[in-house]
């Protein structure tokens, strides 16, 4: 064994040893400003937190195990599982010293209320499921998304509980020349046919352009609500456009 290889093995062993005994609180050094952990226990190598806080919102418990191979790329890589009051999210994440977040093999399910914070409480019910092969966030905004986000058993509670169906947004991992990311909106099941495009722009704005159509089995009271969306088009659909900035 040559001297260079010996020194490399000694260095790897030294770093692995430090991670094995370092307290879990040191993980905070790698976290971006909008993410914090409360009630830390264990070690930096294998630890847990009673509460994961994202953008001042408590999301649930967190457990992690460090992947040492990522250290030599300048990232803290780990596998994780976050247990929510009514769901869970698990996968792999790597955090660079610059604050960029790299995700892969992420899957989970959670109540719609965790992400639909712009709607009045109780207006909508449903469950969100997600499966992402790959995702990258820089400056707290996605620069790459490859996977599917679905909203299942969506129910509109105003003026009365009305089942709407299950819908999904599919991201193909591509980015437009202007830096935007597009997700294709599709209907999986339910009383309404919804098709469209969700665009996430690099300036943190988003645009949802969609077309909503009634089906043969759509209840009459739900059909009667569609004109409230907008003017009916010649093909029978009702355009729905929603824009905003995060």
C-alpha positions in Angstrom: 0.0 0.0 0.0 1.5 3.4 -1.0 1.7 6.3 1.3 -1.0 8.4 -0.4 -3.6 5.5 -0.1 -2.6 5.0 3.6 -3.1 8.7 4.3 -6.4 8.7 2.6 -7.7 5.8 4.7 -6.4 7.4 7.9 -8.2 10.6 6.9 -11.5 8.8 6.2 -11.3 6.9 9.4 -10.6 10.1 11.4 -13.6 11.9 9.8 -15.8 8.9 10.3 -14.8 8.7 13.9 -15.6 12.4 14.5 -19.0 12.0 13.0 -19.7 8.9 15.1 -19.2 10.9 18.4 -20.1 14.4 17.4 -23.3 15.6 19.0 -26.4 15.9 16.8 -26.6 19.7 17.3 -23.7 20.2 14.9 -26.0 19.3 12.0 -27.4 22.9 12.4 -24.2 24.2 10.8 -25.3 22.7 7.5 -28.9 23.8 7.5 -30.2 26.7 5.4 -31.7 29.6 7.3 -35.4 28.6 6.8 -34.9 25.1 8.4 -34.2 24.4 12.1 -34.4 21.4 14.4 -35.6 21.3 18.0 -35.1 18.6 20.7 -32.0 17.1 19.1 -30.6 13.8 20.3 -28.1 11.2 19.2 -25.0 12.0 17.2 -24.3 13.8 14.0 -23.9 10.4 12.4 -27.2 8.9 13.6 -29.6 11.4 15.2 -33.1 12.5 15.8 -35.1 15.7 16.4 -38.5 16.0 18.1 -39.5 18.7 15.7 -38.4 19.8 12.2 -39.3 23.4 11.6 -39.5 24.8 8.0 -40.3 28.5 7.4 -41.4 28.8 11.1 -43.9 25.9 10.7 -43.4 22.7 12.8 -43.7 19.7 10.5 -43.0 16.7 12.7 -40.3 14.4 14.1 -37.1 13.6 12.1 -34.6 10.8 12.2 -31.5 10.6 10.0 -28.3 8.6 9.3 -25.3 10.2 7.6 -23.9 8.9 4.3 -20.2 9.5 4.7 -19.4 9.2 1.0 -21.0 12.6 0.4 -18.5 14.4 2.7 -15.8 14.4 0.1 -18.1 16.3 -2.3 -18.5 19.1 0.2 -22.0 18.0 1.2 -23.7 16.6 4.2 -25.6 13.6 2.8 -28.1 11.5 4.8 -31.1 9.3 4.6 -34.1 10.6 6.6 -37.6 9.9 7.7 -39.9 12.6 9.0 -43.0 11.4 10.9 -45.9 13.8 10.8 -49.1 13.7 12.9 -51.0 12.2 10.0 -48.3 11.1 7.5 -44.6 10.7 6.8 -41.9 11.7 4.3 -38.7 9.7 3.7 -35.8 9.7 1.3 -32.2 10.9 0.8 -30.9 14.5 1.1 -27.6 16.2 0.7 -26.9 19.8 1.9 -24.0 21.8 0.6 -22.1 24.3 2.6 -23.7 27.0 0.3 -27.1 25.9 1.4 -28.3 24.1 -1.8 -30.4 21.0 -1.1 -30.3 17.9 -3.2 -33.0 15.2 -2.8 -33.5 11.8 -4.3 -35.8 8.8 -3.8 -38.2 10.9 -1.8 -41.7 9.6 -1.1 -44.4 10.5 1.3 -48.0 11.3 2.2 -49.5 14.1 4.2 -52.7 16.1 4.7 -53.4 18.8 2.1 -53.4 21.5 4.8 -49.6 21.2 5.1 -49.1 22.8 1.7 -52.5 24.5 0.9 -51.9 27.3 3.3 -53.3 30.0 1.0 -56.9 28.7 1.3 -59.2 29.5 4.3 -59.0 26.7 6.9 -61.5 23.9 6.2 -62.3 25.0 2.7 -60.5 22.0 1.1 -59.8 18.5 2.3 -57.6 15.9 0.8 -54.3 14.1 1.0 -51.0 14.9 -0.8 -48.7 12.1 -2.0 -45.4 12.6 -3.6 -42.8 10.4 -5.3 -39.7 12.3 -6.5 -36.7 10.7 -8.2 -34.7 13.9 -8.0 -35.1 17.5 -6.8 -32.7 20.4 -6.2 -33.5 23.6 -4.2 -31.3 26.6 -4.3 -32.0 29.7 -2.2 -35.2 28.0 -1.0 -36.5 27.6 -4.6 -36.6 24.5 -6.9 -34.2 24.5 -9.8 -34.9 20.8 -10.7 -37.9 18.6 -10.1 -38.4 15.1 -11.4 -41.4 13.2 -10.0 -45.1 13.3 -9.3 -47.1 15.3 -6.8 -50.7 14.1 -6.4 -53.7 15.4 -4.5 -56.1 12.5 -3.7 -59.7 12.5 -2.6 -60.0 16.3 -2.9 -63.2 17.7 -1.3 -64.5 21.2 -1.5 -66.3 21.9 1.8 -67.9 25.3 0.8 -70.9 25.7 0.4 -71.2 21.9 1.2 -68.9 18.9 1.0 -68.4 18.1 -2.6 -66.0 15.4 -3.8 -63.8 16.7 -6.7 -61.5 13.8 -7.5 -57.8 12.9 -7.6 -55.3 15.0 -9.6 -51.6 15.0 -10.2 -48.7 17.2 -11.4 -45.9 15.5 -13.2 -42.5 17.1 -13.4 -40.1 15.6 -16.0 -36.8 17.0 -14.6 -36.3 19.5 -17.5 -35.8 23.2 -17.1 -36.8 25.8 -19.8 -34.3 28.2 -21.3 -35.6 31.0 -19.0 -35.0 28.8 -15.9 -38.7 27.9 -15.3 -39.9 24.5 -14.4 -43.2 23.1 -15.8 -45.4 20.4 -14.3 -48.2 18.8 -16.3 -51.6 18.8 -14.5 -53.8 15.7 -15.1 -56.9 14.0 -13.8 -56.6 10.5 -12.3 -60.2 10.1 -11.2 -63.3 12.0 -10.0 -66.2 14.1 -11.1 -64.2 16.7 -13.0 -61.7 16.6 -15.9 -58.8 18.9 -15.2 -55.8 19.4 -17.5 -53.2 22.1 -17.6 -49.7 23.3 -16.8 -48.1 24.6 -13.6 -45.1 26.8 -14.2 -42.6 27.7 -11.5 -40.5 30.7 -12.5 -37.0 31.6 -11.4 -38.3 34.9 -9.8 -40.4 32.8 -7.4 -43.6 33.4 -9.2 -45.9 30.6 -10.3 -48.7 30.3 -12.9 -51.4 27.6 -13.0 -53.1 27.5 -16.4 -55.8 24.8 -16.5 -59.1 23.8 -18.2 -61.9 22.3 -16.2 -64.6 20.2 -17.9 -67.7 18.4 -16.6 -68.1 14.7 -17.2 -71.2 12.7 -18.0 -71.3 11.6 -14.3 -70.7 15.1 -12.9 -73.4 16.0 -10.4 -75.8 18.8 -11.5 -75.0 20.9 -8.5 -71.3 20.8 -9.3 -72.0 21.6 -13.0 -73.9 24.6 -11.8 -70.8 25.9 -10.0 -68.5 25.8 -13.0 -69.7 29.1 -14.6 -68.4 30.8 -11.5 -64.9 29.9 -12.7 -65.1 31.9 -15.9 -66.6 32.0 -19.4 -67.3 28.6 -21.0 -65.2 27.9 -24.1 -66.5 26.5 -27.4 -65.1 23.1 -26.4 -67.2 23.1 -23.2 -64.3 23.8 -20.8 -63.9 26.5 -18.3 -60.4 28.1 -18.1 -58.9 28.6 -14.6 -55.7 30.6 -14.2 -54.1 31.3 -10.9 -50.9 33.2 -10.4 -48.9 34.2 -7.3 -45.5 34.7 -5.9 -43.8 32.8 -3.0 
